[in-house]
């Protein structure tokens, strides 16, 4: 039973590392691209305001385009 548990945990780790190495394109495209560091880890904090998790820059959406504030 111990060996099966080890194999199961190893398989879970492999799946998790695969997701971090090769992120799903749909997940990446749900977020806007940061204008400062070009990462896709932006979050919407208000209706037209976005903040980047990587570099901390705040952006505003004007005419369907992001602008640095």
N, C-alpha and C positions, 0 to 999 in steps of 0.2 A: 504494500500500500504506500510506503514511503517513496518508492521510486516513481510511482504514477503521479504522486503529488509534485515531485520535483520536475517531472516532464511537463505537467500542466502549467506550473509557474514559469518554467522556461519558455513555453509557447506563448503565454501572456506577455512576457517581457519582449519577445520577438515581435509580436503584433504591435505593441506600444512603440517600440523603437522604429518600426516600419512607418507608423503614422507620423512620427516626428521627422523622420528623414524624407518622407514623401507625402507631404500634406495633401489633402483632398482639394482639388482645384475649386470645387464649388464652395467649400468653406473659406478659401482664400478670397474668392470674388464677392463674398457677402459683405466684406468690409471695404471701405475706401482705401486707396493707397496714400500713404503719408507723403506730403510734398517735401519734407525735410530729409527723412532717412529712407524713403521708398519702401517701407515695410507695409504689410497688409494687416497690422495689428492695431487698427484704429477702432475706437468705440464711439458711439453716438451718445453724447451727454445731454444734449437738448435737441430741439426740433431741427435746427440748422447748424448745430455746433458739434464738431468731432474732436476727439483727443487721441493722440498716438500713445500707445502703451510703451513703445520702445524708447522714444526720445522725449516724450512729454509735451510736444508742440500742440497748440490748439488751433483748429482751422474752422472756418465758417463757409457754409455753402451759399454761393451767390450765382444765380443763373445756371444752376445744375453743375457748377464747378466749385472745387474747394479752393479757398484762398487762405493764406497765412494771416493770423491776427497779431 
